[in-house]
Amino acid sequence: MRATVVRRTVLASSAAALAFAATACGGTGQDGGDEGAGGDKGGAASAKPAVKAPTAAELEKLVVAPGDLEGQEVKKPGKDDVFDPAALSVGRAGCEPVARALSALPEGDPAASTQRLVTQRSAAAEKGMPSLEELARMTEEEAKEATIDSLDITRTMTSLWSYDADGAQRALAALREAGRKCAGGFTVSIDGEKQQVTKVTEEKVTAGEEAVAWTVGTKIDDSSAETKVVVFRKGATLAGFSSFNIAAVSRGEAFDRPAALIDAQEAKLG
């Protein structure tokens, strides 16, 4: 499932699950210290010159692996999990970097890249959907809550992008500027589906040598959701994270960014 703006597949899954229930009844955020929003450690101007970009083979060794995250599933994304950059269009000039990060696409022209889809399930989600017998013993409200609890799953598209020369610094600077410029929202179309980014809220994060982080509000028709986006730089490499939680989509609630995942990826980058 694509880790980006609200997907109809997620909303359809939630709706189907709630209909099933009705029929039967019948991280830790990563707040930074004193760096301020964006968590820059000295800012791009004081960053050291970038080293040569890691190759694709090197990135494969550096990206998070199953053994790095206890209790979380790590796998290579399938073709249905990723977007074609050519399918993305943005209605407001200067907002494309935000839309690309939201859609787990790189800013600029990286020399090499790799991705992993990381899934974290709550205890209720591990148990799966309540059975028809269990739902039949519940009130309609209890069945609805139990069903949504079973969908408490956070999926994060995790990306590594390496750049030659100062490409990583320039890409992160472009993301930071776009986040500030486009805080009030913009329209985006991907795979022919038009969506509204309603807000881009900057958050504090401490990771790598410099970082940007947002909570991005999105809306399709009458369905709203939030996606957590983090991008940090370590040398010539950017690590990007685009996360959503299915239960949070259903409830319209906030959720925490995947702190353990971000920490694990930072550690592997050294």
Buried (B, 14 or more C-beta within 10 A) or exposed (E): BBBBBBBEEBBEBBEEBBEBBBEBBEBEBBEBEEBEBBBBBEBBEEBEEBEEBBEBEBBBEBBBBEEBBEEBBBEEBEEEBBBEEEEBEBBBEBBBBBBBBBBBBBBBEBBBBBBBBBBBBBEBBEEEBBEEEBBEEBEBEBBBBBBBBBBBBBBBBBBBBBBBBBBBBBBBBBBBBBBBBBBEBBBBBBEEEEBBBBBBEBBBBBBBBBBBBBBBBBBBEEBBBBBBBBBBBBBBBBBBBBBBBBBBBBBEEEBBBBBBBBBBBBEBBE
